[in-house]
C-alpha cells in the first residue's frame, strides 16, 4: 500500500505533526499489524506466522534539496500466534538522483526483511543491511530491536555495531539506554557538548557541565527545556566498548559516540 499524499496518509493512519518520523513509522506498523491479525489470525493463526513492513521516506525531489532520509521497520512473529518482534532503522539516502535513492531504499528494505527472518544474531542483521549496496550510498544511524526474540539485546551495543561495521560515523543514545536518531533529539534545541573518553565520568566532569550549562543559559536566549546537554565519546579501540558503556548510564545526560578507527 502506498500513501504518496498526506491526505491519503491521514485517512489511513491519522494526522501527524511530522510525516517522516519514528512516531509515524510506529503508527503505521501498529495499524497494519493489528489489521493483519484481525483479518487473518482466525483462519491461519495456528499454523502461519505474520509480518508487516512499513517505511516513511523523504527522497530527493526536483523542487527541494532537503536531506533525504527515511524510517523503515518490520514487525514479525517468530512462531504462530507468538508475540511480535520488531526492528526499526533510520537511513540517510546519499545518492544524488531520486531514482538511485529509490533503488538503494529497495535494496536495504529487502536486506532488513531477509535479516529479520534468516539471521538469529542482531550483529548479522546489521552486517546484512549493506549487502549489494556500494559504499557511500546509504547510512544507517539508528537501529532498535524489540520483542521476545531480542529481549536480551542491548540496543546501545547494537548502535555501536553500526559504527564499527561502517554504516555510520556516529550514534546517539540517552542516559536511560534508549537509542535515538540525532535529528529527532536536536530538533529546535540549543546544544551544549563536552567531548572526552569519560573513563570514568567523575564529579569534576559533572561540575564542569553544570557550570557550562549555567553560563550557556545566561548568555543565550533560551529556556532550560530548550538546552540539550551532550557528552561525546570517541572510541578508537574495540575492547573499550563494553567497559565504557556500563558506568556512564547512571547519569542524566545524552551521549553521542563517534568512532575514529572502525575495527
C-alpha positions in Angstrom: 0.0 0.0 0.0 1.3 3.5 -0.9 0.2 6.8 0.6 2.0 9.3 -1.5 -0.1 12.3 -0.5 -0.7 13.5 3.1 -4.4 13.3 2.6 -4.2 9.6 1.9 -1.8 9.1 4.8 -4.1 11.0 7.2 -7.1 9.0 6.1 -5.3 5.7 6.8 -3.1 6.5 9.8 -4.4 9.8 11.2 -2.9 13.2 11.1 0.7 13.8 12.2 3.0 16.8 13.0 5.9 15.1 11.1 5.3 12.5 8.5 8.8 11.2 8.1 9.5 10.3 11.7 9.8 7.5 14.1 6.4 8.2 15.6 4.8 8.0 12.2 6.5 4.7 11.4 5.4 3.2 14.7 1.8 4.3 13.9 2.0 2.6 10.5 3.3 -0.6 12.0 0.7 -0.7 14.7 -2.1 -0.1 12.3 -1.0 -2.6 9.6 -0.1 -5.4 12.1 -3.4 -5.0 14.0 -5.3 -5.1 10.8 -3.4 -8.2 9.6 -4.1 -10.1 12.9 -7.8 -9.0 12.8 -8.3 -10.3 9.3 -6.2 -13.5 9.1 -5.4 -14.8 12.6 -8.7 -16.6 13.0 -8.2 -18.6 9.8 -4.4 -19.1 9.7 -3.1 -18.1 13.1 -2.4 -21.6 14.4 -0.2 -22.5 11.5 1.2 -19.3 10.0 3.4 -16.5 11.2 2.6 -13.0 10.1 4.7 -9.9 9.4 4.3 -6.3 8.3 6.8 -3.9 6.7 6.5 -0.1 6.6 8.6 2.8 5.6 8.2 6.6 5.5 10.7 8.5 3.4 11.6 11.9 2.2 13.6 11.4 -1.0 15.2 14.0 -3.3 12.8 15.9 -5.4 13.1 18.3 -8.3 11.8 21.2 -6.2 13.6 20.7 -2.9 17.1 19.7 -1.9 16.5 18.9 1.7 18.2 16.0 3.4 17.0 12.7 2.0 16.2 10.2 4.8 13.6 7.7 6.0 12.4 5.3 8.6 11.9 1.6 7.9 10.5 -1.1 10.2 9.4 -4.7 10.2 7.2 -6.4 12.8 7.1 -10.2 12.7 6.1 -13.3 14.6 8.8 -15.9 15.2 6.2 -18.7 15.8 2.4 -18.9 15.2 0.4 -16.6 17.5 3.6 -15.6 19.2 4.2 -12.1 20.5 5.6 -9.9 17.7 9.3 -8.8 17.4 10.3 -5.6 15.8 13.3 -4.0 14.1 13.3 -0.3 13.1 16.1 1.7 11.4 16.7 5.2 10.3 18.6 5.7 7.0 20.1 8.6 5.2 20.0 8.4 1.4 23.3 9.7 0.0 22.7 9.3 -3.8 22.2 12.5 -5.8 19.4 11.2 -8.1 15.9 10.3 -7.0 15.8 7.1 -8.9 19.1 5.9 -7.4 17.7 6.7 -3.9 14.7 4.6 -4.7 16.9 1.7 -5.7 19.0 1.9 -2.6 15.9 2.1 -0.4 14.5 -1.0 -2.0 17.7 -2.9 -1.5 18.0 -2.1 2.2 14.4 -2.8 2.7 14.9 -6.3 1.3 18.0 -6.7 3.4 16.1 -5.8 6.5 13.4 -8.3 5.8 15.9 -11.1 5.0 17.9 -10.3 8.1 14.9 -10.4 10.3 13.9 -13.9 9.2 17.2 -15.6 8.4 19.7 -14.2 10.9 19.3 -15.1 14.6 22.1 -12.8 15.7 21.4 -9.0 15.7 25.1 -8.3 14.7 24.5 -10.4 11.5 21.2 -8.5 10.8 23.2 -5.2 11.0 26.0 -6.5 8.7 23.5 -7.7 6.1 21.9 -4.3 5.8 24.7 -3.1 3.5 24.7 -6.2 1.2 24.5 -5.3 -2.5 25.0 -1.6 -1.7 28.2 0.2 -2.7 29.9 2.3 0.0 28.6 5.8 0.2 25.1 5.2 -1.0 23.3 4.9 2.3 23.9 5.5 6.0 22.1 3.8 8.9 22.5 5.9 12.0 19.8 4.3 14.3 18.6 0.8 14.9 16.4 -0.7 17.6 15.5 -4.3 18.3 12.5 -5.2 20.5 10.2 -8.1 21.3 10.7 -11.5 22.9 13.2 -12.7 20.3 15.5 -9.7 21.2 14.8 -9.4 25.0 18.5 -10.0 25.8 19.7 -7.5 23.2 21.4 -4.3 24.4 20.4 -1.7 21.8 23.3 0.6 23.0 25.8 -2.1 21.9 23.8 -2.5 18.6 24.2 1.2 18.0 28.0 0.8 18.4 27.8 -2.0 15.9 26.5 0.4 13.3 29.6 2.5 13.8 32.1 -0.4 14.0 30.7 -2.0 10.9 30.9 1.2 8.9 27.2 2.0 8.4 27.5 5.4 10.1 30.1 7.7 11.7 28.3 8.4 15.0 25.4 7.2 17.0 23.4 8.6 19.9 21.6 7.2 23.0 20.0 8.7 26.1 21.1 8.1 29.7 18.3 5.6 30.1 19.8 3.5 27.3 17.2 4.4 24.7 18.7 4.7 21.2 17.7 7.8 19.3 18.2 9.4 15.9 20.2 12.7 16.3 17.9 14.9 14.2 15.0 14.0 16.4 16.9 14.9 19.5 18.5 18.1 18.1 15.3 19.5 16.6 14.8 23.1 17.8 17.4 22.6 20.6 20.4 24.6 21.8 23.2 22.1 22.2 26.0 22.0 24.8 28.6 19.4 24.1 31.5 18.1 26.2 34.0 15.7 24.5 36.0 13.2 26.3 36.7 9.5 27.0 34.8 9.5 30.3 36.8 6.6 31.8 35.1 7.0 34.2 32.7 10.0 34.5 33.9 12.0 37.6 32.4 14.6 39.9 34.7 17.1 38.1 33.0 16.2 34.8 29.6 16.9 36.2 30.7 20.1 37.8 32.1 21.4 34.5 28.9 20.5 32.7 26.7 22.1 35.3 28.8 25.3 35.3 28.9 25.4 31.5 25.1 24.9 31.4 24.6 27.9 33.8 26.8 30.2 31.7 25.2 28.9 28.5 21.7 29.7 29.8 22.8 33.2 30.9 24.3 34.0 27.5 21.8 32.6 25.1 18.2 33.5 24.6 16.7 30.1 25.5 15.0 28.3 28.4 16.1 25.2 30.4 13.9 22.9 28.3 15.5 24.2 25.1 19.0 23.2 26.1 20.4 19.7 25.4 23.5 18.6 27.3 25.5 16.1 25.3 28.6 14.0 26.1 30.6 12.9 23.1 32.9 9.9 23.4 35.4 9.0 20.7 36.1 5.2 20.7 39.3 4.1 19.0 39.7 0.6 20.4 37.1 -2.1 20.1 37.8 -3.5 23.6 36.7 -0.2 25.2 33.1 -0.7 24.1 31.8 -2.9 26.9 33.9 -1.3 29.6 32.7 2.2 28.8 29.1 1.6 28.3 28.2 0.4 31.8 29.3 3.1 34.2 28.1 6.2 32.2 24.4 5.4 32.1 23.6 6.4 35.7 23.9 10.0 34.6 21.1 12.1 33.3 22.9 13.2 30.1 22.5 12.2 26.4 25.5 10.5 24.9 27.0 10.6 21.4 29.6 8.0 20.3 32.0 8.6 17.4 34.4 6.0 16.1 37.6 7.4 14.6 39.1 4.0 13.6 36.4 1.3 12.9 37.6 -2.1 13.9 
